[in-house]
Amino acid sequence: MLEADIRNHPVQVMTEAQREQFFAEGCLVLENVIDDGWLKRLRAAMAEMIDASRTVTESDARFVLEDGHGPTDPRLRRLTSPVSHHPEFWAFASSPSIAAVAADVCGPDVKFYHSKLNFKWPGGGQKFDWHHDIPAWPHTDYSPVTIGLYMEDCGPEQGPLLAVKGSHKEPLHSMYDANGNWRLRIPEARMPAHWQENTTALTAPAGSLVLLNCRVIHGSQRNLSAHMRPLLLNVYSSADSMPYVFNPIPSPYEGEIVQGQKANKSCHDPRGCELPPDWSKGYVGPWQHQGGARKTIAE
Ligand SMILES: O=C(O)CCC(=O)C(=O)O
């Protein structure tokens, strides 16, 4: 659904001003909207999954390991598709608490796409280069939104999400380098004018949601604190927004309607999108792609 049509539907959770801020800036923090009951359930599920990673020695379809990972000191970059590995993650991703938030920015009919649980371990973590999300998983419109849940407090030293406000309105950058390698990164030299002034750190207490439009330029720094930064990311779109490449993070829940009705017609935005590599041949997660030419973000 296109933005103008989404505006014709009343907000369910946000204020009109919050929705307008999201449309204008491409990102939004909603503080303290997920209650302690959910946080407790999700943290227990996360603890089970971290425990299960202790015996894993190499990154696989479930876990992306961080350097130094081992049985006594598990260190993860990502639990890929948490909804596929623990029922509590799907219970949350399909719950009215989050579906209504997605509906405020996608319209009343909301479809689930995929999920990931990104960690940043204390005293290290991993940085994420500047990128847009949508070139990794193009859809027929730009309604897809990533809704992140900070499962613990996230302050400025913990590698919060950083977003360049308003960058979702500009043309998309190529996610390939000059040699045609997929990098999922935008070098600083190619960042939009005034990006430093427009960059905002999306810090928030545990239980807060952070919304990212699929075009907005974002990234994050390393976690320099002594506290872990678990960030549960669920991606939704309008029901009539159709993905047209293989889902890099497939799950049995892809395409499930979490609120409203299934679409009987697709919605098309006239702005096309660069195509990613063919993920049906495998997807290794963003870090390997970004590991080409190194340069830190937001120095
Ligand atoms: O986990 C992070 O800090 C960044 C996540 C992100 O940008 C992504 O998964 O696309």
The ligand as a Gaussian input file, in Angstrom:
#p B3LYP/6-31G(d) Opt

LIG

0 1
 O       21.791000      -5.089000      14.432000
 C       22.108000      -3.979000      13.995000
 O       22.697000      -3.148000      14.672000
 C       21.806000      -3.584000      12.592000
 C       20.795000      -4.463000      11.950000
 C       20.551000      -4.143000      10.533000
 O       20.839000      -3.088000      10.057000
 C       19.937000      -5.144000       9.692000
 O       19.748000      -6.302000      10.139000
 O       19.640000      -4.806000       8.528000

